[in-house]
């Protein structure tokens, strides 16, 4: 995967256009004056803002034992790409972890991201969830880990400087967009998309502000009794996977389909908070899944926040309602896709609310609900794809006003 599709320049007409007429557009992007900007300066500004708001905002869980730097960086890049494509899912994940951190916030985060690993007979057994650690401490099976909040903060690689730079970059980017709007200068679609992604990732950034960042090693908790622990949530998930794959009533084709379907839907389901899946690699490395690390708390509030974030993301793209496209068909598609992104989360909210309020629905109701959910997700994903395609096609022509820079002297009071 690459970030190149996200660093392509996307163009819109001035905000006061009504879109009723299509003019010949100038595709020249040469800048010979200090009062103009180039195509690459637009791309660089958006890319820097996207990087600052995603790379620094992502707070991954603690890596597994004996994992190399390549695996850790690859996992972080994968989460970063998810944040660029679906930032509302990152907000859902961040809010779930925030509500799950019920110790001190820092201690709670540290426990949920895999901060305590259980050793039995001086061998690693598995990562402990906070409720498991509490149960074993109360039962006398393990000693309460002695770790201060300052010690956890010391393990964290996050610092105020990196966070401040990211915030300043975003503030400068927003200031430029606001100034261009005030001076009636065209804004590219790339800048609108960057604004939408940055707005949502910064919300997740704020929720994760107290979460330890890039912690490399967990704290060891030793098992004291002679026997071995049983009923760990970690082993329970493994058992479910094994039972599903070894069910004698399941045909080999359905078993193969279920396996691939599991891997394809695991990121989406994990980020949405419906279920946390542990891959074989997670099991081998004894770590919390990349998109897991939370409990089932306040599901209704989290569902509302996630869906509302998706509506905001689509609403920001609706700012391109009257942008100038080469073809009127492209403008209609953009409007429909933007509305789809903004409205489909409402249906997901209603469907998810029905599941929460009516958990014991019959087979017919469950089948209809599954069909409605899949249809909603299909429309939602299709709308995202249409938006990306239209933004790429807009590279064919750029209005000359896009390259004009903001006259900042006009904002300075003078006689």
ABEGO torsion letter per residue (X at the ends): XBAAAAABBBBBBBAABAGABBBBBBABABBABAABBBAAAAAAAAAAAAAAAAAAABBBBBBBBGBBAAAAAAAAAAAAAAAAABAAAAAAAAAAAAAABABBAAAAAAAAAGABBBBBGGBBAEBBBAAAAAAAAAAGABBBBBBBAAAAAAABABBAAAAAAAAAAAAAAAAAAAAAAAAGBBBBAAAAAAAAAAAAAAAAAAAAAABBBGBABBBBBBBABABBBBGBAAAAAAAAAAAAAABAABBAAAAAAAAAAAAAAAAAAAAAGABBBBBAAAAAAGBBBAABGBBBBGAAAAAAAAAAAAAAAAAAAAAAAABBBABAAAAAAAAAAAAAAAAAAAAAAAAAAAAAABAABBAAAAAAAAAAAAAAAAAAAAAAAAAAAAAAAAAABBBAAAABBBBAAAABBBX
